Amino acid sequence: MAGKLSKEERKAMAKKAEADAAKHPKKTGMSGFATIDAEADRLEKEN
């Protein structure tokens, strides 16, 4: 990596990521809580 990012750069990256996520939501066909549970199960299996 090229070094640490400034607070403003981190904020800008987070804002861009949120905008991209809003434009292109993941379509899982599951409710929000089901999606969170599935992600938690996947992460538990990785560790």
N, C-alpha and C positions, 0 to 999 in steps of 0.2 A: 504494500500500500504506500501511498505517497505521503503519509503523515496524518496528523490529526486535523479534523475539520473544525472550522470555527462554529460557534453557536448559530450564527446566521445561515451558514451552509447546511448544517444539520436540519434546521427549520425548513429551509427551502426544499431539501430532499424529501423530508417527511410530507410537506404540503403537496409536492409533485406525486409522491406515491399514493397519497390519499385521493388525489384527483384521478389518477390512472385507475385505481381500484373502483372508484365511483363510476367511471366510464365503462369499465369492463369487469363487472362482477363475476365471481366464480359461480357457475351453475351446477350445483350438486344434486338438486332435486330433493334435498332434505331441508328440514327446518333449521333455524339457527342453532338451537340447542343440540340437535342431532349432529350437525356439522362439528360443533365444538367437542362433543363426546367422541366422535370418530377421530378427530385430530389428536385428542388426548390419548386415545387407545394406540394410535399409530406411534406417537412419541414415546409411550411407555414401552412398546415392543422394540424400539430402536435402542433403548438403554439396557 
